[in-house]
Amino acid sequence: MNLFKMKGHWGNLTATIYDIVVAEGLSDLYDLIIQTFFKELPGGSSVLDLGCGSGQIANKIARLNPGIEVLGMDLSESQILRAKKRGNGISNLRFCTGDAMKLDLNDSVFNSVISCASIKHWPNPKRGIEEMLRVCRPGGTIYIFEVDKEADWNSAKGFVSRWNLLVPWERPLITLYFKLFVSAQRLTDTGLLSLMKDVGIENPNVQRIVEHPVVIGIGKKPKSYK
């Protein structure tokens, strides 16, 4: 993973650092996402978490909805190994490696397809969203969560304050890094809306999460999609 261009996949060292420092510190954000959008999914439905990292969100969705099936997929073998360890013993949850640019999955398989903070790593975000749409069932829902490229300094500072950093003096430096290199590679609300419209997602709606520098895009796969 190039930590300045935010491209590539996570190796063992970078995956471990991200998991301990960033992901574990964002548990409240993950819980907010789950409770808002995935609290009571219909029994028998299926969910794909594309770019699942070490499996925090897929894990929480599967635990909260034991009557559904959840698949977490990531390009990084290191992340998938961590995800499998985290999800050990959860019968309705599985993980595998996969490339968002060319998913080894059949068409129209999942009721919901999620991407959380993954698009910035993809070489072609539009292509990745097209693949999300392809594997989603007609009438199913696409969810895209990404850090807001237009997040102000206070939002970035609050976001970084949740990370598990070792000493307080690190926070201003990490906040600056976040603004210059992480947030800069991500999406604005208008950019995300444009991408969703371009690939044919029906009635896309883009909004921001209050008190978090995050944009959310939600839309449906048209029932007439071909």
N, C-alpha and C positions, 0 to 999 in steps of 0.2 A: 504493500500500500504506500503510495506517495502521499505523505501527510501534508504536503503543501498544495498539490494539485487535486488531492482527494480522488485519485483514480487508481484502479487496480483492485486486488483482493487482499484480504488480511492474512499475513503470515502468523506464525505461532506467537512471536513476541508482541507484535502490534495488536493482535487479537486479545491477548492476555491483558495488555495495558488498557485497551479500550473497555474491556469487560469490567475490570476492577475500578478504573477511574471514572469512566463516563457512564456506562450502562447501569451499574449498580446505584449510581447517584440519581438516576432519572426514574426510579421506581414509581414516584408519585405521578409523573407524566404518563407512564405506561398504564398505571391504574386508572387515570382519568380517561384515557383513550378506550380502555376495555369497558369501563362502566358506562361510558357514553354510547358506544357503538356496538359492543359485542356482548352485552350482559345476558340477553335471553335469545339466543339464536334457535331457530326451529330445529327440532329433533330430526336427525337423518341428513342434515345439510353438511356441506364440506367447505373448508376454508384453506386457501393457499396463502402463506406468508412468504412473499418473494423478497429475498435479501434479508433473511430472518436473523442474520448475525448469530449470536450464541443462544437464541431461542426464547428471550424473555417474554415477548408478546405472544408467540405461539403457545408457550407454556401456560400463560395466564388464561388465554382463550379456551384451551382444552380443559383446564381444571374447572373453569366456570361453567362449561357446557359439555358435560360428560356424554350427552346424546349425539354429538356431532363428531366428524373426523377432521383433524387438522394436519396439514403437511407444511413443514418449514423447509425452505430451500435457500441455499446460499452458494456462491461461487467458491468460497474459502473452505477447504477441508478442515482447517484449524477451528474455524467457527462452528462447523457442523459437529465436530468431535465434542466441543464444549456444550453445544445444544443437546446432543444425545445424552450426555452425562446429566445435564440439568433436568431433562425430561424422562429420565429413567423411571419406569414403573407407571407411567401414564399411558393407559392402553389405547386411547383414542388420538395419540400424538406420535408422529414419526418425522424424521428429518432425512434429507439427502442433499448431495451437491447438485448444482445445476446452474446453467448460464442463462441469465435473463434475456440475452439477445436471441437465444434459440432454445426454448424450453422443450425438453424431451417428454412432453405431455400431450395427450389427446386434446382435441377441441372440446369446448363446452363441458368441462368436468366439474368446476367449482361454483358454488353458490355465491361465495365472496372471495375476492382476490385483494390482498393487502400488499402495499409497499410502504415501509416505515423507515425513513432516513437512509434509503438505499439508492435512489435515483441519481444522486450526485456522483456515485461511483461508476455508473454505467457509461460506456463509450458513446452510446446513442440512446438517450432517454426516450425519444419517440418510439424507437423500435421496441424497447422494453415494455412500454405501455401498450403497444399493439399486441405483444405477446400476452400481457395480462388480460387484455380484452378477448383474445382468441380462446384462452383456456377457461374463461368465465362462461357460465351457462347463460343463455338468453334470458333477460329479466333479472340476472344476478347483479351484484353490486361491486364496483371498483372503489377501493379506498387508497388514497395516496397521501402520506404524511411526510412533510419535509421542512427543514429549517427555512425560515423566511429570509430571503436574500436582503430584504429591506429592514431587517430587525435593527432597532436603534441600540445605542450603547447600553442603556439601562436594561433593556430586555436581554441583551447578550450577557451582561454582568449577572443578572438574576439567574440565567440559565447555567452559567459556569459555576455559580455559587453552590449548585446542587452536586457538582462533581466531587469525587472523593480525592481531593488534593492533599498533599502532605503538610504543607505549611501555608499560612495566610498570604505571604508575599508573592506566592505563585499566581494568585488569582488575577491581578491586573495584567500580567504577562500572558496568561492563558486566554483572558478575555480579548486582548488585542489579537492574539493568534486566531481565535475563533472568528472575529470580525473580518480580518484580512484574508484568511485562507479557507476557513470552513464555510461560513455564511456566504462568502463571495462566490462559491461554487454551486450554490443551491438555487432555489426558485423563488420568484416573486409570485404573488397571487395571480396577477394577470398572465404571467408566463405559464403557470400551471394550468390555468383555465384554457389558454390557447392550445397547449399540448393535448388536453383532454378532448377538446372540440375537434382538433385535427385528426385524431384517430377514430372518431365516430362514437365516442361515449355520449350517451343520451342524457340530456338535462344535467350537465355537470354543474356542481355548486362548489365554490371555493370560499373558504372562510379562514379566520385566524383563531387560534386558541388563546383565550384571555390569560395574560400573565406568562405566556410562553412564546418564544420567537418561532412559532410553528404555523405553517399553512397546511390546510386540509382540503383535499379535493375528493369529492364523492359524486359518483354518477352510476348509471345503469348501462348494461349491455342491451342494446335494442333487441326486442324479440324477433325482429325481421333481419337481424345481422347475418351477413353472409361472408 
